[in-house]
Amino acid sequence: MAPSVQVVTTVVPQRLIDTREIDMIFTSELNKLAWQIKREMGISWGAALRFAIKVAPVADAAQQSTSVFGTWTAQAHRAVAGHFWGLHKAYSEIGDTGRSIAMSKVSKTLFAMYEEMEPVCFRSLIRQRGIKESVASEIIDFFVASADRSPTARTRDLIMNQGATEYGQRVILPTWTF
């Protein structure tokens, strides 16, 4: 008697990426925005493209001189510093000491600049020690989220998936004053 053979069928999706995202990603407007960011910020093409993709929904607002890529108003400066202070407290709440310390350092740097009435220019901020691409990306997320006063993806994740419930009760939604 021949051994029985078991056939296992696996269904693999044909497309792993939503084609609407591809259409959005590779437009000439997005390409121009990425090159503009690269030129003005003096960063790599890859970082500029990642930033352009994030800011694309509010590209017109990003062109203003007091936008995330320009020189921030005092109100926007304080709001971003407060956001990082909140992230520090949230990471502390869930026991992620490393990220808590990193967010605290960013917050303290921004608050120190605020107290000295030193204007924040994104280009110079991203060159400071301790300000890595993930922090710059969170600042851009904050700017984009302020358009409809919704929480950033990191804030949502901390509250909904990681259990930062106290932070969730105290969180202030992003605002950007031009």
C-alpha positions in Angstrom: 0.0 0.0 0.0 1.4 3.4 -1.0 1.9 6.1 1.7 -0.8 8.8 1.8 0.3 12.2 0.7 -1.1 15.3 2.4 -1.3 18.4 0.2 -1.1 21.8 2.0 -2.2 24.8 0.1 -1.1 28.3 1.1 -2.8 31.3 -0.2 -0.3 34.2 -0.8 -1.8 37.6 -1.5 -0.9 38.9 -4.9 -0.2 42.4 -3.6 1.4 43.2 -0.3 1.2 47.0 -0.8 -2.0 48.9 -1.4 -1.6 50.3 -5.0 -3.2 53.6 -3.9 -0.1 54.1 -1.7 2.2 53.5 -4.7 0.3 56.1 -6.7 0.7 58.6 -3.9 4.3 57.8 -3.2 5.7 58.3 -6.7 4.0 61.5 -7.9 6.1 64.4 -9.3 4.8 66.6 -6.5 6.1 64.2 -3.9 9.4 64.0 -5.7 9.7 67.8 -5.8 8.8 68.0 -2.1 11.5 65.4 -1.2 14.1 67.2 -3.2 13.2 70.5 -1.6 13.4 69.0 1.9 16.8 67.4 1.0 18.1 70.7 -0.3 16.8 72.9 2.5 17.6 70.5 5.4 20.9 69.1 4.0 19.9 65.5 4.7 20.1 62.3 2.8 17.7 61.6 -0.1 16.2 58.6 1.8 15.5 60.7 4.9 14.1 63.5 2.8 11.8 61.0 1.0 10.6 59.5 4.3 9.8 63.0 5.6 8.1 64.0 2.4 5.8 60.9 2.5 4.9 61.8 6.1 4.2 65.5 5.4 2.5 64.9 2.0 -1.1 65.2 3.4 -0.4 68.7 4.6 2.2 69.7 2.0 0.8 73.2 1.5 1.1 73.9 5.3 4.6 72.5 5.3 5.7 75.2 2.8 5.0 78.0 5.3 7.9 79.7 7.0 6.7 78.8 10.5 5.9 75.1 9.6 7.8 72.1 11.0 10.6 72.7 8.4 10.8 76.4 9.1 11.3 78.5 12.3 8.7 77.5 14.8 6.4 80.0 16.6 6.8 80.0 20.4 3.4 78.2 20.8 4.4 75.4 18.4 7.8 75.2 20.1 6.1 74.7 23.5 3.6 72.3 22.2 6.3 70.0 20.7 8.3 70.2 23.9 5.2 69.2 25.9 4.5 66.4 23.5 8.0 64.9 24.2 7.5 65.4 27.9 4.2 63.5 27.6 6.0 60.7 25.7 8.7 60.6 28.4 5.9 60.1 31.1 4.2 57.5 28.9 7.3 55.4 28.4 8.1 55.8 32.1 4.5 54.5 32.9 5.0 51.3 30.9 8.5 50.7 32.2 10.5 51.5 29.1 13.3 53.4 30.8 15.5 53.8 27.8 12.9 55.5 25.6 11.7 57.5 28.6 15.1 58.9 29.1 15.5 59.7 25.4 12.2 61.5 25.3 13.0 63.4 28.5 16.3 64.6 27.0 14.5 65.9 23.9 11.9 67.6 26.0 14.4 69.2 28.2 16.4 70.5 25.2 13.3 72.0 23.7 12.1 73.5 27.0 15.6 75.0 27.7 15.5 76.6 24.2 12.0 77.9 24.9 12.9 79.4 28.2 15.8 81.2 26.6 13.4 82.4 23.9 15.7 80.7 21.3 13.8 80.1 18.1 13.7 76.5 16.8 14.8 75.9 13.3 14.2 72.3 12.2 17.4 72.2 10.2 19.6 73.1 13.2 17.5 71.0 15.6 18.0 67.8 13.7 21.8 68.3 13.9 21.9 68.5 17.7 23.2 65.6 19.7 20.5 63.2 20.7 18.1 64.2 17.9 18.0 61.2 15.7 15.8 60.6 12.7 13.1 58.9 14.8 12.8 62.1 16.9 12.6 64.2 13.8 10.0 61.8 12.4 7.9 62.1 15.5 8.1 65.9 15.3 6.8 65.7 11.7 4.1 63.2 12.8 3.1 65.8 15.5 2.9 68.5 12.8 0.8 66.4 10.5 -1.5 65.2 13.4 -2.1 68.8 14.4 -3.9 69.4 11.1 -6.9 67.5 12.4 -6.0 67.5 16.1 -5.5 63.8 16.3 -2.9 61.8 18.3 0.3 60.8 16.6 0.7 57.1 15.8 3.2 56.7 18.7 0.7 58.2 21.1 -2.1 55.9 19.9 0.2 52.9 20.2 1.3 53.8 23.7 -2.3 54.2 24.9 -4.0 51.4 23.0 -1.4 48.7 22.7 1.2 49.3 25.4 -1.1 50.2 28.3 -0.1 53.8 29.1 -3.6 54.5 30.5 -2.6 57.4 32.8 -0.9 59.1 29.8 -4.1 58.4 27.8 -6.2 60.3 30.4 -3.8 63.3 30.3 -2.7 63.5 26.7 -3.1 66.9 24.9 -3.8 66.6 21.2 -1.3 68.2 18.8 -1.7 71.8 17.8 0.6 73.9 15.6 0.3 77.7 15.6 1.7 79.4 12.5 
